[in-house]
Amino acid sequence: MKAKKAKLVVVDTPEFRSEAEEAEWWDRHQDLIADLLLKHGRRGAVPTKNISVRLPVTDIERARKLAEKRGVGYQTVIKTLLHEALKRESKIA
């Protein structure tokens, strides 16, 4: 049985001067993203679950500063960094 090849979908995006500008553009074009996901078979985002984690206040402040530079929320920064670290560690293990 042959595996299906995924179609590459190209979105014509402008050149961005900063991550904040890019984040704002994607935020304004959420309908485009939703339409593309529906059209190409993905019915929703990866399932998530709410958890509580205690973090040092200094780490939260560092995440807030990074988030401000990137133009996103600090929880998004923490989630992204955690995801990247888990992916990296999974390759090592």
C-alpha positions in Angstrom: 0.0 0.0 0.0 1.4 3.4 -1.0 1.5 6.3 1.4 -0.3 9.4 0.2 1.9 12.4 -0.4 0.8 15.5 1.3 0.2 18.5 -0.9 2.3 21.5 -0.3 0.1 24.6 0.4 1.8 27.9 -0.3 0.5 31.0 1.5 1.6 34.3 -0.1 2.8 36.2 2.9 4.5 39.6 2.9 8.1 40.2 4.2 8.0 41.0 7.9 10.2 43.4 9.7 9.8 41.7 13.1 8.2 38.7 14.8 5.6 41.0 16.3 4.6 42.2 12.8 4.4 38.6 11.6 2.3 37.5 14.6 -0.1 40.4 14.0 -0.4 39.4 10.3 -1.2 35.8 11.1 -3.6 36.9 13.9 -5.5 39.1 11.3 -5.6 36.1 8.9 -6.9 33.4 11.1 -9.8 32.7 8.7 -7.3 31.9 6.0 -5.6 29.4 8.3 -8.9 27.8 9.3 -10.0 27.5 5.7 -6.7 25.9 4.6 -6.8 23.4 7.5 -10.4 22.4 6.7 -9.7 22.2 3.0 -6.7 19.9 3.4 -8.2 17.5 5.8 -7.1 18.7 9.2 -10.2 19.1 11.3 -8.6 20.9 14.3 -5.5 21.6 16.2 -3.4 19.1 18.1 -5.4 18.1 21.3 -4.3 20.0 24.4 -4.8 19.6 28.1 -4.7 22.3 30.8 -2.2 21.7 33.5 -0.7 23.7 36.4 3.1 24.0 36.7 5.0 25.9 39.3 7.9 27.9 37.8 10.4 30.2 39.3 9.3 33.8 39.1 12.6 34.7 37.4 11.8 32.2 34.6 8.3 33.7 34.1 9.8 37.2 34.0 12.3 36.1 31.3 9.5 34.5 29.3 7.5 37.7 29.6 10.4 39.8 28.2 11.0 37.3 25.3 7.2 37.3 24.6 7.2 41.1 24.5 10.0 41.2 21.9 8.3 38.5 19.8 4.8 40.1 20.1 3.2 37.0 21.6 1.9 35.9 25.0 4.4 34.6 27.6 2.5 31.3 27.9 3.0 30.8 24.1 6.8 31.3 24.6 6.9 28.8 27.4 4.8 26.3 25.5 7.0 26.7 22.4 10.3 26.4 24.3 9.0 23.3 26.1 7.8 21.7 22.9 11.2 22.4 21.2 13.1 21.0 24.2 11.0 17.8 24.3 11.5 17.3 20.6 15.3 17.8 21.0 15.5 15.4 24.0 13.4 12.8 22.2 16.0 12.6 19.4 18.8 12.1 22.0 17.1 9.4 24.1 
